[in-house]
Every structure is written in C-alpha cells, then in structure tokens.
C-alpha cells in the first residue's frame, strides 16, 4: 500500500514538474519580455514555481515511499537522454497541437525551455539520489512494534 500511494504521489509530482513548472517558466519569461516584472503575471509564476519547489523538497526529503521520487526522476532523466541523443524527437514530445488549451501550450513551451537548459536533468538526478538510500525502502517501525522486555520489574 505504501508503494502504491508513493506511485500516486510520484505521478502528481511528475505532472507538477512538467506542467506546473513549464507553465510558470513560460509565464515568467513572457512577463520579463513585456517588461512587466513585479506585476501579477510574474508573481503568479513565482508562486507556482515555489509551490512546485515545495512539493519537490517534501518528496525528496520526506519519509514517503521512494516510488514518489523514482517516477518523476526516471521520466525527467529519460526525456533528457532522448534530448541528448535526438533533440528533434525529444521536442516532438512537447504539446503543440493548436486544439489544446492555451495554458497547456504555454506549459509545453516552458517544458522545452527547461529541457534545453538542462533543468530537468538536474532535478531528475536530485530526485534519483533519495531512491538509492536503503533507509527509504525499509518499512517504518512504529513505537507499538517494540515489545518491552518482561524482566519482572514494575515500571
């Protein structure tokens, strides 16, 4: 059950890293291009990026299932490897269909920026390192699991 919930958290983190961070980067870049830094668009972009960073930090450092970090790390690292081997094929995975919602298209442009800049490689490695820690895979031990020794003394 723990790994199933970790898988679900990993899928949500992957969506946040791809969609949320991609949208926030593109929103911030468009605000900077329009010389509107400090405006509502840039504050919204910074808020979304901070939220994604908070979620990333909680998964990387918390006592959740290692699957929560493994799923997005593999997605990001695999996409980075595809980009390194064949950039055209990797950028074809970015959503560009004009029939998609504008926010998703904007997130896709931001994904391309993060992929090309190597940010996804950096985050993928940072998320993969906690997966390698054996303590993350060990089951949690609760206080109720410990039996007190019966040595005849009343405590």
N, C-alpha and C positions, 0 to 999 in steps of 0.2 A: 504494500500500500504506500509506503514511504517513497518508493521509486516512481510509482505512478503519479503521485502528487508532484514529485520533482520534475517529471516529464512535462506535466501541465505547466508548471512554473517556467520551465525551460522554453516551452513554446511561446508563452506570453512574453518572456524576456526577448526572444528572437524577434517577435513582432514589434516590440518596443524599440529594439536596437535598429531594425531595418526601417520600419515605417515612421516611428516617432522621431528618432534621431535624424533620419533622412529629411523628414519634413522640417524639423527645426533648423537644420543646417541651411536648407534652401531658403527658408523664411528669413533667416538671419542674413544670408547673402543678398537677398532681394532688398531687405531693409538697408543694408550697407550701400548697395548700388544706388538706391534712391536717396542717399544721404539722410536717412530717417533713423539713424542710430539714436537710441534713447526713446524712441517712440513706442507705441503699443505693440507694433509687429515685432520689434526686437526684444521687448520684454516678454512677450508670449513665447518667442523662440527660446530665450534663455530659460524660462520657466519649464518648458517641455524638456530641454536638454538637461536641466538639473534633476527633473523627475526621472528621466532615463538613467542618469548617473547614480541617483539614489537607489533605484532598483538594481542596477548593476552591482553596486557596492554591497547591498544586502545579500545578493545571491553569492557573490564571490567570497564574502567573509562570514556569512551566517551558517548556522547548523541545519541547512536544508539538504535535501538529497543531492549527491554530486551530479545527478542527471540534470538538475536545474542549470548547472553551469556547462555541462557537457554538450547539451543540444545546441545552444547558440554558438559555443566555441567551434564545434565541427562545421556548422553552417557557414560561419564567417571565415574560418580557415580554408574550407573547401572552395568557397567563392573567390577567395584571394589567390589560391593556387590556380584556379581556372583563369583568373585575370592575368596572372604572371605568364601562363602558357599561351593564352589566346585572348587578348583583350577584347576583340570584337565579339567573341562568343560570350564572354562574361558580361559585357554591357548589353547584350541582347536579352539578358535575364531581367533587366530593369523595366518596370512597367512604363509603356509609352503609348498604348492604344488610346486614341483620342476619345473613345467612348467611355473611358474610365473617369471617375470623379476627379475634379481638379486637384483636390488635396492629395490623392494617391499619385497623380502625375508629378506634383511638386515633390512628394516624398521620393519618387523614383529618381528625379534629378539630383536630389540630395544624396541618395544612395550611391549614385555614380561618382559624386564628389568624394564621399567617404571611402569608397572602394579605391579610387585612383590615388587618393592621398595616403593610403596605407593604414587608415584608422581602423578599418575592420580587421586587418592583420594584427594590429596592436591589441585590440580588445579581445580578439579570438585567443591569442596567446595568454593574455591576462586571465581569461575565463578558463583556459585549459589547465593552468597550474594547480588550482584547488582540486581538480579531478584526480591529480596524481598523488594527493595526500592520503595515505592509508586510513587516517582517522576519520576522513569524510565518509568512507564506506563501512566503517564499523557501526554496529547498531548502538543506539543510545541506551545508556544504563540509567535507570531511574532509582531514586532512593528506596522505593519499595522492593526493588530487586535484591537488595542486600539483606541477608538474614543476620540478625545479631547473634553472636555466639552465646550459647546457653552454658555459662560457666558456674551457675548456681548462685550468683550474686544478684541481689535485687538492685535495680537502678532507679 
